[in-house]
Amino acid sequence: MSQNTLDRFDPRRIRSAYRGATIEQKEALLGVALVLPSLLLVATVIVYPLFFNVYLSLHRVPLQGAPIWNAGANFQWLLSNGEFWSSLWLTISFTLIAAVLSTVGGLAVTLLFRRAFPGRRLVRGLVLLPYVMPIVAIAFAWRWMFNPIYGVVPFVLGNLGFTELAQLSLLKSSKTALWTISLFEGWRYFPFAFLLIFARAQAIPNDVYEAAKIDGASKFAQFKDITLPELKYIVLTVLLLQIIWNFNRFADVWLISQEFEVLSVFTYETAFTTFRLGQAAAISVVLFLFLVVFVLLYVGVLMED
């Protein structure tokens, strides 16, 4: 390092330059100093792993030794792999169904709580239980409920006359696992949708509803012409957030049924069961690209609101 470079970082020279700076320049330096730790943290835990994952996706990664460049071979394997495509369509179906169930559930509970009834505060707290309970506890509870031998759900279905459905393993059969796990996700995350939608619904003036009643508007007309337009953007925002999270969901799905192979599970099994780390990195890159599209849609909705 040259002497001129060392002189630039001389503490006395830096202090002298700072004293001679204007107030605007000092405020700019203070802003940089305050933001810099956060930028370093983001670069360490997000940016570096992201680019390193892209690097791995373009290499064959042995368990021992350095990665070996193979250009786009991992992505060629991915596009020609039928298991990947079935996993992708399963992920899209699961994401949309679960997101719609949780959002519609949150909207329905919001409409219920707009009316006063005895014990409303207590019930409002109970509604939040699925969201705040540990995922391990409720996931294993659902596994026990749907067990084909001693589960309460197959028992009830059998007594109601759905014998063939009761005999199926609802968490392993491809015919039923999609709907069962989507129902679990909708039940677990509708309290989140309820919190956001209810907060926005509280801001709608009651005078508007009173005027609608005077004009003879029915309950459905009030919902269609007043409530729904006021909640449109928050409902769409919640829906997009649920889509982003569900598309990348792993823990919930894995704990309930390891046979339900969405993309996150497919990535995990490729990396840690068959140890094809480069191909697993390629799958995660595809996941990332999908999530970027969803995030851009989410940002677009926020800008319109």
C-alpha positions as CSV (number, residue, x, y, z in Angstrom):
1,M,0.0,0.0,0.0
2,S,1.5,3.4,-1.1
3,Q,2.2,6.3,1.3
4,N,-0.5,8.4,-0.4
5,T,-3.1,5.8,0.3
6,L,-2.0,5.6,4.0
7,D,-2.3,9.4,4.3
8,R,-5.9,9.3,3.2
9,F,-6.8,7.1,6.2
10,D,-4.8,9.2,8.7
11,P,-7.1,9.9,11.7
12,R,-5.9,13.4,12.1
13,R,-6.6,14.2,8.4
14,I,-10.1,12.6,8.7
15,R,-10.9,14.6,11.8
16,S,-9.8,17.8,10.1
17,A,-11.9,17.1,7.1
18,Y,-14.9,16.3,9.3
19,R,-14.6,19.6,11.2
20,G,-14.5,21.5,7.9
21,A,-17.5,19.8,6.5
22,T,-20.9,21.5,6.2
23,I,-24.0,20.5,8.3
24,E,-25.5,18.7,5.2
25,Q,-22.3,16.7,4.7
26,K,-22.1,15.8,8.4
27,E,-25.7,14.6,8.3
28,A,-25.0,12.5,5.2
29,L,-22.0,11.0,6.9
30,L,-24.1,10.2,10.0
31,G,-26.8,8.6,7.8
32,V,-24.1,6.4,6.1
33,A,-22.7,5.4,9.5
34,L,-26.1,4.5,10.9
35,V,-27.1,2.4,7.8
36,L,-23.7,0.7,7.2
37,P,-24.1,-2.0,10.0
38,S,-27.5,-3.0,8.5
39,L,-26.1,-3.1,5.0
40,L,-23.2,-5.3,6.2
41,L,-25.6,-7.6,8.0
42,V,-27.8,-7.9,4.9
43,A,-24.8,-8.5,2.7
44,T,-23.6,-11.2,5.0
45,V,-26.8,-13.2,5.6
46,I,-28.7,-12.5,2.3
47,V,-26.6,-11.2,-0.6
48,Y,-23.6,-13.5,-0.2
49,P,-25.6,-16.7,0.3
50,L,-27.7,-15.8,-2.7
51,F,-24.8,-15.4,-5.1
52,F,-23.0,-18.4,-3.6
53,N,-26.1,-20.5,-4.3
54,V,-26.2,-19.3,-7.9
55,Y,-22.5,-20.2,-8.1
56,L,-23.3,-23.7,-6.8
57,S,-26.1,-24.1,-9.3
58,L,-23.6,-23.9,-12.1
59,H,-21.3,-26.5,-10.7
60,R,-21.2,-30.2,-9.8
61,V,-20.6,-30.2,-6.0
62,P,-18.9,-33.3,-4.7
63,L,-19.0,-34.1,-1.0
64,Q,-15.2,-33.8,-1.0
65,G,-13.2,-31.5,-3.0
66,A,-13.9,-28.2,-4.9
67,P,-17.0,-27.7,-7.0
68,I,-16.6,-28.6,-10.7
69,W,-17.9,-26.3,-13.4
70,N,-20.7,-27.9,-15.5
71,A,-22.3,-24.8,-17.0
72,G,-26.1,-25.3,-17.2
73,A,-26.1,-29.1,-16.8
74,N,-28.0,-28.8,-13.5
75,F,-30.8,-26.7,-15.1
76,Q,-30.9,-29.1,-18.1
77,W,-31.4,-32.0,-15.6
78,L,-34.1,-30.0,-13.8
79,L,-36.1,-29.2,-17.0
80,S,-36.0,-32.8,-18.1
81,N,-37.0,-34.2,-14.7
82,G,-40.6,-35.3,-14.5
83,E,-40.5,-35.3,-10.7
84,F,-39.6,-31.6,-10.7
85,W,-42.6,-30.6,-12.9
86,S,-45.0,-32.7,-10.8
87,S,-43.6,-31.0,-7.7
88,L,-43.9,-27.6,-9.3
89,W,-47.6,-28.0,-10.2
90,L,-48.2,-29.5,-6.7
91,T,-46.6,-26.4,-5.2
92,I,-48.6,-24.0,-7.3
93,S,-51.9,-25.8,-6.4
94,F,-51.0,-26.0,-2.7
95,T,-49.9,-22.3,-2.6
96,L,-53.1,-21.0,-4.3
97,I,-55.6,-23.2,-2.4
98,A,-54.0,-22.5,1.0
99,A,-53.7,-18.8,0.4
100,V,-57.3,-18.5,-0.7
101,L,-58.5,-20.5,2.3
102,S,-56.6,-18.4,4.9
103,T,-57.5,-15.1,3.3
104,V,-61.2,-15.9,2.9
105,G,-61.2,-17.3,6.4
106,G,-59.7,-14.1,7.8
107,L,-62.3,-12.0,5.9
108,A,-65.2,-14.1,7.1
109,V,-64.0,-13.8,10.8
110,T,-63.6,-10.1,10.3
111,L,-67.2,-9.7,9.2
112,L,-68.3,-11.8,12.2
113,F,-66.4,-9.6,14.7
114,R,-67.7,-6.3,13.3
115,R,-70.9,-7.1,15.2
116,A,-71.0,-6.9,19.0
117,F,-71.8,-10.2,20.8
118,P,-71.3,-11.5,24.3
119,G,-67.7,-12.7,24.9
120,R,-66.3,-11.1,21.7
121,R,-63.0,-10.2,23.3
122,L,-62.5,-13.7,24.6
123,V,-63.4,-15.3,21.3
124,R,-61.0,-12.8,19.5
125,G,-58.2,-14.1,21.6
126,L,-59.1,-17.7,21.0
127,V,-59.1,-17.1,17.2
128,L,-55.4,-16.3,17.4
129,L,-54.5,-19.6,18.9
130,P,-53.7,-21.5,15.7
131,Y,-51.2,-18.8,14.7
132,V,-49.4,-18.5,18.0
133,M,-49.2,-22.2,18.9
134,P,-45.9,-24.0,18.2
135,I,-45.9,-25.6,14.8
136,V,-44.5,-28.9,16.1
137,A,-47.4,-29.3,18.5
138,I,-50.2,-28.6,16.1
139,A,-48.6,-30.5,13.2
140,F,-48.3,-33.7,15.2
141,A,-51.9,-33.1,16.5
142,W,-53.1,-33.0,12.9
143,R,-51.1,-36.2,12.1
144,W,-52.8,-38.0,15.0
145,M,-56.2,-36.6,13.9
146,F,-55.9,-38.0,10.4
147,N,-54.2,-41.3,11.2
148,P,-56.2,-44.0,9.3
149,I,-56.2,-46.4,12.2
150,Y,-57.0,-44.4,15.3
151,G,-57.5,-40.9,14.0
152,V,-60.7,-39.0,14.9
153,V,-61.2,-37.7,11.3
154,P,-61.4,-41.1,9.6
155,F,-63.6,-42.3,12.4
156,V,-66.1,-39.5,11.9
157,L,-66.0,-39.9,8.1
158,G,-66.7,-43.6,8.5
159,N,-69.7,-43.0,10.7
160,L,-71.0,-40.5,8.2
161,G,-70.9,-43.1,5.4
162,F,-67.7,-42.0,3.6
163,T,-66.2,-45.5,4.1
164,E,-63.7,-45.4,1.2
165,L,-62.5,-41.9,2.1
166,A,-62.1,-43.0,5.8
167,Q,-59.9,-46.0,4.8
168,L,-57.5,-43.7,2.8
169,S,-54.4,-42.3,4.4
170,L,-55.5,-38.7,4.1
171,L,-52.0,-37.3,4.6
172,K,-50.2,-39.7,2.2
173,S,-52.7,-40.3,-0.6
174,S,-52.1,-38.0,-3.6
175,K,-55.9,-37.6,-3.9
176,T,-56.4,-36.1,-0.5
177,A,-53.0,-34.8,0.8
178,L,-53.3,-31.7,-1.3
179,W,-56.6,-30.7,0.2
180,T,-55.8,-31.9,3.7
181,I,-52.5,-30.0,4.0
182,S,-54.0,-26.9,2.3
183,L,-56.8,-27.0,4.9
184,F,-54.2,-27.1,7.6
185,E,-52.4,-24.1,6.2
186,G,-55.6,-22.2,5.8
187,W,-56.6,-23.0,9.4
188,R,-53.2,-22.1,10.8
189,Y,-52.7,-18.8,9.0
190,F,-56.2,-17.3,8.8
191,P,-55.6,-15.4,12.1
192,F,-52.8,-13.5,10.4
193,A,-55.2,-12.5,7.6
194,F,-57.9,-11.7,10.2
195,L,-55.6,-9.3,12.1
196,L,-54.7,-7.2,9.0
197,I,-58.2,-7.2,7.5
198,F,-59.9,-6.5,10.9
199,A,-57.5,-3.5,11.5
200,R,-58.5,-2.0,8.2
201,A,-62.2,-2.7,8.7
202,Q,-62.1,-0.8,12.0
203,A,-61.3,2.3,10.0
204,I,-64.5,2.2,8.0
205,P,-66.8,4.9,9.4
206,N,-70.1,3.6,10.9
207,D,-71.9,6.6,9.4
208,V,-71.5,5.1,6.0
209,Y,-73.4,1.9,7.1
210,E,-76.0,4.0,8.8
211,A,-76.6,6.0,5.7
212,A,-76.9,2.8,3.7
213,K,-79.5,1.4,6.1
214,I,-81.5,4.5,5.8
215,D,-81.4,4.2,2.0
216,G,-82.7,0.6,2.4
217,A,-79.5,-1.3,1.5
218,S,-79.5,-4.9,2.5
219,K,-76.6,-6.6,4.4
220,F,-75.3,-8.1,1.2
221,A,-75.5,-4.7,-0.6
222,Q,-73.6,-3.0,2.3
223,F,-70.9,-5.7,2.0
224,K,-70.7,-5.5,-1.8
225,D,-70.8,-1.7,-2.1
226,I,-69.1,-0.5,1.1
227,T,-67.1,-3.2,2.9
228,L,-65.5,-5.0,-0.1
229,P,-64.3,-1.9,-1.9
230,E,-62.8,-0.5,1.4
231,L,-61.0,-3.9,2.1
232,K,-60.0,-4.6,-1.5
233,Y,-56.4,-3.6,-1.3
234,I,-55.7,-5.1,2.1
235,V,-57.3,-8.4,1.1
236,L,-55.2,-8.5,-2.1
237,T,-52.1,-7.7,-0.1
238,V,-52.8,-10.4,2.4
239,L,-53.4,-12.9,-0.4
240,L,-50.1,-12.1,-2.1
241,L,-48.2,-12.4,1.2
242,Q,-49.8,-15.8,1.8
243,I,-48.8,-16.9,-1.7
244,I,-45.2,-15.8,-1.2
245,W,-44.9,-17.6,2.2
246,N,-46.8,-20.7,1.1
247,F,-44.7,-21.1,-2.1
248,N,-41.6,-21.4,0.1
249,R,-43.2,-23.3,3.0
250,F,-41.2,-26.3,4.3
251,A,-41.5,-26.9,8.1
252,D,-45.3,-27.1,8.1
253,V,-45.5,-29.5,5.2
254,W,-42.6,-31.7,6.3
255,L,-43.9,-32.1,9.8
256,I,-47.3,-33.2,8.6
257,S,-46.4,-35.4,5.7
258,Q,-43.0,-36.1,4.3
259,E,-44.6,-37.7,1.2
260,F,-46.2,-34.4,0.1
261,E,-43.3,-33.3,-2.2
262,V,-43.7,-29.6,-2.8
263,L,-40.6,-27.8,-4.2
264,S,-39.1,-27.0,-0.8
265,V,-39.3,-30.6,0.2
266,F,-38.0,-31.7,-3.2
267,T,-35.0,-29.3,-2.7
268,Y,-34.3,-30.7,0.7
269,E,-34.4,-34.3,-0.4
270,T,-32.2,-33.6,-3.4
271,A,-29.6,-31.9,-1.2
272,F,-29.6,-34.1,1.9
273,T,-31.0,-37.4,0.8
274,T,-29.3,-37.9,-2.5
275,F,-26.5,-35.3,-1.9
276,R,-26.9,-33.7,-5.3
277,L,-26.0,-30.2,-4.0
278,G,-25.6,-28.5,-7.3
279,Q,-29.0,-29.7,-8.6
280,A,-30.6,-28.7,-5.3
281,A,-29.0,-25.2,-5.7
282,A,-30.6,-25.1,-9.2
283,I,-34.0,-25.9,-7.8
284,S,-33.6,-23.1,-5.2
285,V,-32.7,-20.7,-7.9
286,V,-36.0,-21.5,-9.7
287,L,-37.8,-21.0,-6.4
288,F,-36.2,-17.7,-6.0
289,L,-37.2,-16.5,-9.5
290,F,-40.9,-17.4,-8.8
291,L,-40.7,-15.5,-5.5
292,V,-39.2,-12.5,-7.2
293,V,-42.3,-12.4,-9.5
294,F,-44.6,-12.6,-6.5
295,V,-42.7,-9.9,-4.6
296,L,-43.0,-7.6,-7.7
297,L,-46.7,-8.1,-7.8
298,Y,-46.9,-7.4,-4.1
299,V,-45.0,-4.1,-4.5
300,G,-47.2,-3.2,-7.4
301,V,-50.3,-3.6,-5.2
302,L,-48.7,-1.5,-2.4
303,M,-47.9,1.3,-4.9
304,E,-51.6,1.3,-6.1
305,D,-53.0,1.5,-2.6
